[in-house]
Amino acid sequence: MSTDSIPDTLQTLEAAGNTYHYHSLPKAAEALGSIDRLPKTLKILLENQLRFADDESVAREDMQALVDWQQEGRSDREIGYRPARVLMQDFTGVPGVVDLASMRAAVESLGEDPARINPLSPVDLVIDHSVMVDKFGNPTAFKDNVAIEMERNHERYEFLRWGQQAFDNFRVVPPGTGICHQVNLEYLGKTVWTKEQDGRTLAYPDTLVGTDSHTTMINGLGVLGWGVGGIEAEAAMLGQPVSMLIPEVVGFKLTGKLREGITATDLVLTVTQMLRNHGVVGKFVEFYGDGLKDLPLADRATIANMAPEYGATCGFFPVDDETLTYMRLTGRDDAQLALVEAYSKAQGLWREPGDEPVFSDTLALDMTEVEASLAGPKRPQDRVALKDMKSAFSKVMEDDGKPLSTTEKGKLMSEGGQTAVGIEESYEHADSQDVDLDGEAFRLDPGAVVIAAITSCTNTSNPSVMMAAGLLARKAREKGLSTKPWVKTSLAPGSKVVTDYLAAGGVQDDLNALGFNLVGYGCTTCIGNSGPLAEPIEKAIDTADLTVASVLSGNRNFEGRVHPLVKTNWLASPPLVVAYALAGNVQLDLTREPLGTGKDGEPIYLKDIWPSQAEIAEAVEQVNTEMFRKEYAEVFDGDEVWKAIEVPQSKVYQWSDDSTYIQHPPFFEGMGREPDAIEDVKGAHILAMLGDSVTTDHISPAGAIKPDSPAGRYLQERGVKPVDFNSYGSRRGNHEIMMRGTFANVRIKNEMLDGVVGGETRHVPSGEQMAIYDAAMRYQQEGTPLVVVAGKEYGTGSSRDWAAKGTRLLGVRAVLAESYERIHRSNLIGMGVVPLQFPQGESRQSLGLTGDERISIEGLSELTPGGKVKVTIASDKGEKTLEALCRIDTANELEYYRHGGILHYVLRKMIGAA
């Protein structure tokens, strides 16, 4: 087929006196058919195909398939999608830059110029995942935490500074600035992107992929973006298309308005529950309906942010007047606003009243029905109405084998209205512990809120909920309420603008008075950087195995993520975080029972201090454009400490054997110009047998490193004291740490061991129980390949590339699961690990697997996308054979697997060997 078959769609438009060229969707429709009812997300994909049409990677059939999608709301067509840019955060960004540095070293070893390895698309890396809550509850907490962060992460930051000067098209936002998704929303995102090409200015949709799953937050701004694994993002920035099947698009219709006292957090937890129950994994979600006209962009961004929690690839909001209002507020210039409006309207991307695109399926929500909610204790989709929190925690205790005592005082709790003292006594439990903290004695009970954190881009990007938290703190302070002494409080906004408007609104002092002092600008508690609890608190929890709680305004609450000693974790709006810090325990019905006793001796209820919508709206008026312009004027500069970091001016990084943060990974060792032949798997042992909903947090934790773990022992052998371990996430540039941390989550449950929780397994030949890493190394010495067996939704959660990289380095050739989350499946392929799926109706349980079996896989050299392979499971009882579905879904993925991984493929292609 010749390129003549591709329609000529280049047109011009005028905006604010400027002329732009663009690939016209209406013009394409003249050749391909009407696209009037095509979802806006797919219109963006269609424009991408038009712009990159070359009849090789993009053909007319790809465009036609997008247009024809309207007939059935689905398609089995694979397309190559090229986003405009890439967004990284430092946890996932450091290993990305390590891989680029390794690729340069590999290219040099092959006799080629290492400078050929450069990002071809713009890349922004925001350092936001490294600040930990070491200090809190005092005026110097921010300054102290930043100082600790800079000292603790000096090696990593030196490496990123090297990358900043070594690579083209690569910018770094220094630490202490903000969270990548909030910076993206408030500053980096443009909605319509431009570049100079062939002497003219080309305009096209702002699109991106990011190395953090919550990249989807930018969808609130009408920007199509989602999270991918670090290795997939690296390929995208090196010019490779993101291979994808044209997705199903689920329409979510919003009508009505939120009632008085209901927050955007309550709305997003409701949406998350609805969509997760509906099933949208691997699908786009597109919000529509006339309810959007009354939904502020910050609320849209909150909903878009949590697309990974409801399982979708993205949750998209179209461009409309509210988009322009937000862009104007956040300091985008008039020319950009004019371009966004003109381009969106010309392309049919502007939201019009009554829009009803064709969707694969639809859901609807009347926002007047949303009620105050939290989510937990360990999954973000498990919404709990505020009024049901008390019974929800009781259920946790029952499931934990610790039923609550039933005392006469406890019976009073069902009635409400008793004094605060009566409440506190009523939830005492046999395992309660007496604690003395800084001279103050108290009793720590089950359900105690030991962490209350206003954190995460999900909510700190939203002025309405942040101001609500401040106003609630003010009213609580006026009533004489104070935070309970066992609660570790923190405030970690996603940008400095939040600090400006909290101060302008006069509520930062009130938050400070309750212990919610600024601790840093970063993700902190939401990603496990909650820091240590006070030693007496940790001792009490550990001694009695207390089931305590964290309450945070984040998006993730998986087991072991927030703090290894905190078993239940509850997502909530910022004002509810403050409320639970005052209450001190989740075993209360805050809709009926008092938070505590006021200075007048009377009980104070949540309704007494909850701010009205009018009060919140008045406070939000303090947010102004100058705040954004001031804080983002020098966003890439950093402070004097950052500027003073000295780095070598070299094309190839000089690796140091002494570094415990940055090491040269072995991925390209011995790599030739041609890939090796794929061998079948023969007689593999099972390294771990896991259940349903195993997350990437379970597979590759980002939180604390235990001293007695393989990673902890490695660090201590190199002279690093436990106090200086930092976190797994901060050490992702060192493969020695990360492979030791793979499957090392303190809450992971390997079904090969009865009643054991943590990263342990059984070395089958010897029968010995040992750390999974130690067993994997023994198997490697014995020359034995490995597989992992799992249940449904394997690899849910963050787009964590080390969950796949670590799996590969442990010697795992294949994973056999019932189903996969999208990103982790892709990452496994990207690292040369084949994801296999049990036949329908089969599972580890139905087959009676114990973990002692030997597994062989045949047909790997003859794989086809979506094909099947023969899996033989041998045990003392005989052999079983099944036809497993190979979840290498596309031709591109198969090519990556054939090369041993996506980076190997890209490297060979860049030097002309592939």
Secondary structure as UniProt FT lines:
FT   HELIX           3..5
FT   STRAND          10..15
FT   TURN            16..17
FT   STRAND          18..23
FT   HELIX           25..32
FT   TURN            36..37
FT   HELIX           40..51
FT   HELIX           60..72
FT   STRAND          78..81
FT   STRAND          85..89
FT   HELIX           90..109
FT   TURN            110..111
FT   HELIX           114..116
FT   STRAND          123..126
FT   TURN            139..140
FT   HELIX           141..152
FT   HELIX           154..166
FT   TURN            168..169
FT   STRAND          170..173
FT   TURN            175..176
FT   HELIX           180..183
FT   HELIX           184..188
FT   STRAND          192..197
FT   TURN            198..199
FT   STRAND          200..205
FT   STRAND          207..210
FT   HELIX           213..221
FT   STRAND          224..227
FT   HELIX           230..237
FT   TURN            238..239
FT   STRAND          242..245
FT   STRAND          249..255
FT   TURN            260..261
FT   HELIX           264..278
FT   TURN            281..282
FT   STRAND          284..288
FT   HELIX           290..294
FT   HELIX           297..305
FT   HELIX           307..310
FT   STRAND          314..316
FT   HELIX           321..329
FT   TURN            330..331
FT   HELIX           334..346
FT   TURN            347..348
FT   TURN            353..354
FT   STRAND          361..366
FT   HELIX           367..369
FT   STRAND          373..375
FT   TURN            380..381
FT   STRAND          383..385
FT   HELIX           386..388
FT   HELIX           389..399
FT   TURN            400..401
FT   HELIX           408..412
FT   TURN            413..415
FT   HELIX           420..426
FT   TURN            430..431
FT   STRAND          433..437
FT   TURN            438..439
FT   STRAND          440..444
FT   TURN            446..447
FT   STRAND          448..454
FT   HELIX           457..460
FT   HELIX           463..479
FT   TURN            485..486
FT   STRAND          488..491
FT   HELIX           496..504
FT   TURN            505..506
FT   HELIX           508..513
FT   TURN            514..515
FT   HELIX           524..527
FT   HELIX           535..544
FT   STRAND          549..552
FT   TURN            559..561
FT   TURN            564..565
FT   STRAND          568..571
FT   HELIX           574..583
FT   TURN            590..592
FT   STRAND          596..597
FT   TURN            599..600
FT   STRAND          603..604
FT   HELIX           606..609
FT   HELIX           613..620
FT   TURN            621..622
FT   HELIX           625..632
FT   TURN            633..637
FT   HELIX           640..643
FT   TURN            657..658
FT   TURN            667..670
FT   STRAND          681..689
FT   TURN            692..693
FT   HELIX           696..699
FT   TURN            707..708
FT   HELIX           710..717
FT   TURN            718..719
FT   HELIX           722..724
FT   HELIX           729..731
FT   TURN            732..733
FT   HELIX           735..741
FT   TURN            742..743
FT   TURN            746..747
FT   TURN            751..752
FT   TURN            754..755
FT   STRAND          760..763
FT   TURN            764..767
FT   STRAND          768..771
FT   HELIX           772..781
FT   TURN            782..783
FT   STRAND          786..789
FT   HELIX           802..809
FT   TURN            810..811
FT   STRAND          812..817
FT   HELIX           822..830
FT   TURN            831..832
FT   STRAND          834..837
FT   TURN            840..841
FT   TURN            844..848
FT   STRAND          854..858
FT   HELIX           860..862
FT   TURN            865..866
FT   STRAND          868..875
FT   TURN            876..877
FT   STRAND          878..886
FT   HELIX           891..898
FT   TURN            899..900
FT   HELIX           902..910
FT   TURN            911..912
//
